[in-house]
Amino acid sequence: MLGKIVFVGLGLNDEMGISLHGLEEVKTADTVFIELYTSFMPNFSIKRFEQISGKRLTVVLRRELEEENGEVVLKAAENGKTALLVPGDPLIATTHVALRIEAEKRGIKTRIVHGSSILSAVIGLSGLHNYKFGKSVTIPFPDETFSETPYDVIAQNRKLGLHTLCLLDIKAEEKRYLSIREGLDLLLKIEEKKKKGVVTVDSLAVGIARAGSNSPTVKADSVKKLLDYDFGEPPYSIVFPGKLHFMEAEALIFLAGGPEKLRKDVK
């Protein structure tokens, strides 16, 4: 009989974000892997987690899960129970969906223990309605590719009156995190080229830093003002709101320090 892989979500900030269910799965696993490249957990400590769980963690790199198709995890799961710890909710990243599919193809059973996700955290922190979010998108570092996709996704969502969550790229192994200012600058450069009025200095946006921590920063304002706002340490996200319900406008004013004029343009 082959073993199993349990994908366990760690939450967003530190080792206390894992659920009791998830912790129990770790304690009863034969092998425990952790990846820390798909997201940045500001206060996570491997040493503290090992003390809490009583298990030794093996860090797996992007190369091992993507280029090598997760063979190190799959091999370990052939003869026992393996836990793979993932920031946030473990199956949000397509990397891990591919690994789960490959495991099932090989007859290795899989289970998921969900964790808190940036998707739900952003909604809760901003007060925007979850059913009004459209497609999410990642703004990549420009040194990899100067992608216009984020701009196009914002435009598509805006036509439907929907909000857009922009996740900002990270390179955890290099300790590089795309900032809100950098993300906005990239979108403004695309605006200069396309001139469709999708993201201008007057556009409303919401910057969010360190979601899931005890000290998140949430600020709603014009792009021009957010460019100079100090959001503190990473990780970062940006939301471009679509049509606002009056309760959403109130939430952005009182929960995110948004301008009073938001009340004038609501449904």
Backbone hydrogen bonds, N-H to C=O, Kabsch-Sander energy under -0.5 kcal/mol:
donor,donor_aa,acceptor,acceptor_aa,energy
3,G,77,A,-1.4
4,K,80,G,-1.6
5,I,109,K,-2.5
6,V,82,T,-2.9
7,F,5,I,-0.6
7,F,111,R,-2.8
8,V,6,V,-0.6
8,V,84,L,-2.6
9,G,7,F,-0.5
9,G,113,V,-2.8
10,L,86,V,-2.6
11,G,88,G,-1.3
17,G,14,D,-1.7
18,I,15,E,-0.7
19,S,9,G,-0.5
23,L,19,S,-2.5
24,E,20,L,-2.1
25,E,21,H,-2.0
26,V,22,G,-1.9
27,K,23,L,-2.4
28,T,24,E,-1.5
29,A,26,V,-1.5
30,D,81,K,-2.5
31,T,81,K,-1.7
32,V,56,R,-0.5
33,F,83,A,-3.2
34,I,58,T,-2.2
35,E,85,L,-2.3
41,M,39,S,-0.5
43,N,13,N,-1.9
44,F,41,M,-1.5
49,F,45,S,-2.3
50,E,46,I,-2.6
51,Q,47,K,-1.7
52,I,48,R,-2.1
53,S,49,F,-2.8
54,G,50,E,-2.1
58,T,32,V,-2.1
59,V,57,L,-0.6
60,V,34,I,-2.4
65,L,61,L,-1.7
66,E,62,R,-2.9
67,E,62,R,-0.5
68,E,63,R,-2.2
69,N,66,E,-0.7
70,G,64,E,-2.0
71,E,68,E,-1.6
73,V,70,G,-0.7
74,L,70,G,-2.5
75,K,71,E,-3.0
76,A,72,V,-1.3
77,A,73,V,-1.7
78,E,74,L,-0.6
78,E,75,K,-1.0
79,N,76,A,-0.8
82,T,4,K,-2.8
82,T,80,G,-0.5
83,A,31,T,-2.6
84,L,6,V,-2.5
85,L,33,F,-3.1
85,L,83,A,-0.6
86,V,8,V,-2.5
88,G,11,G,-3.6
92,I,89,D,-1.9
96,H,93,A,-1.1
97,V,93,A,-1.0
98,A,94,T,-2.1
99,L,95,T,-1.5
100,R,96,H,-2.2
101,I,97,V,-2.4
102,E,98,A,-2.2
103,A,99,L,-2.2
104,E,100,R,-2.3
105,K,101,I,-2.2
106,R,102,E,-1.4
107,G,104,E,-1.3
108,I,103,A,-2.8
109,K,3,G,-1.4
109,K,107,G,-0.6
111,R,5,I,-1.9
113,V,7,F,-3.2
114,H,112,I,-0.6
121,A,117,S,-2.4
122,V,118,I,-2.4
123,I,119,L,-1.0
124,G,120,S,-2.3
125,L,121,A,-2.7
126,S,122,V,-2.2
127,G,123,I,-2.0
132,K,129,H,-1.6
133,F,130,N,-1.4
134,G,163,H,-3.0
137,V,165,L,-2.2
139,I,167,L,-2.8
144,E,141,F,-1.4
145,T,141,F,-1.4
147,S,145,T,-1.6
152,D,148,E,-2.1
153,V,149,T,-2.7
154,I,150,P,-2.3
155,A,151,Y,-2.1
156,Q,152,D,-2.4
157,N,153,V,-2.6
158,R,154,I,-2.5
159,K,155,A,-1.7
160,L,156,Q,-0.8
160,L,157,N,-0.8
161,G,158,R,-1.5
162,L,157,N,-2.8
163,H,132,K,-3.2
164,T,240,F,-1.8
166,C,164,T,-0.6
166,C,238,I,-3.7
167,L,137,V,-2.8
167,L,165,L,-0.6
168,L,236,Y,-1.2
169,D,139,I,-2.2
171,K,176,R,-2.9
174,E,171,K,-1.3
175,K,171,K,-0.8
175,K,172,A,-0.7
176,R,171,K,-1.8
178,L,169,D,-2.6
183,G,179,S,-2.4
184,L,180,I,-2.5
185,D,181,R,-2.5
186,L,182,E,-2.1
187,L,183,G,-1.7
188,L,184,L,-2.3
189,K,185,D,-1.9
190,I,186,L,-1.6
191,E,187,L,-2.1
192,E,188,L,-2.1
193,K,189,K,-1.1
194,K,190,I,-2.9
195,K,191,E,-2.9
203,S,200,T,-1.4
205,A,221,D,-2.5
206,V,239,V,-2.6
207,G,219,K,-2.8
208,I,237,S,-2.7
209,A,217,T,-2.5
210,R,235,P,-2.5
213,S,210,R,-1.9
217,T,209,A,-2.1
219,K,207,G,-2.4
220,A,256,A,-2.8
221,D,205,A,-2.3
223,V,203,S,-1.9
224,K,201,V,-2.6
226,L,222,S,-2.3
227,L,223,V,-1.8
228,D,225,K,-0.9
229,Y,226,L,-1.1
231,F,229,Y,-0.9
237,S,208,I,-2.2
238,I,166,C,-2.4
239,V,206,V,-2.6
240,F,164,T,-2.4
243,K,161,G,-0.9
244,L,265,D,-0.6
249,A,245,H,-2.1
250,E,246,F,-2.0
251,A,247,M,-2.2
252,L,248,E,-2.5
253,I,249,A,-1.9
254,F,250,E,-2.7
255,L,251,A,-3.1
256,A,251,A,-0.7
256,A,252,L,-0.6
258,G,252,L,-2.9
262,L,259,P,-1.7
263,R,260,E,-1.9
264,K,261,K,-1.6
265,D,262,L,-1.0
267,K,244,L,-2.5
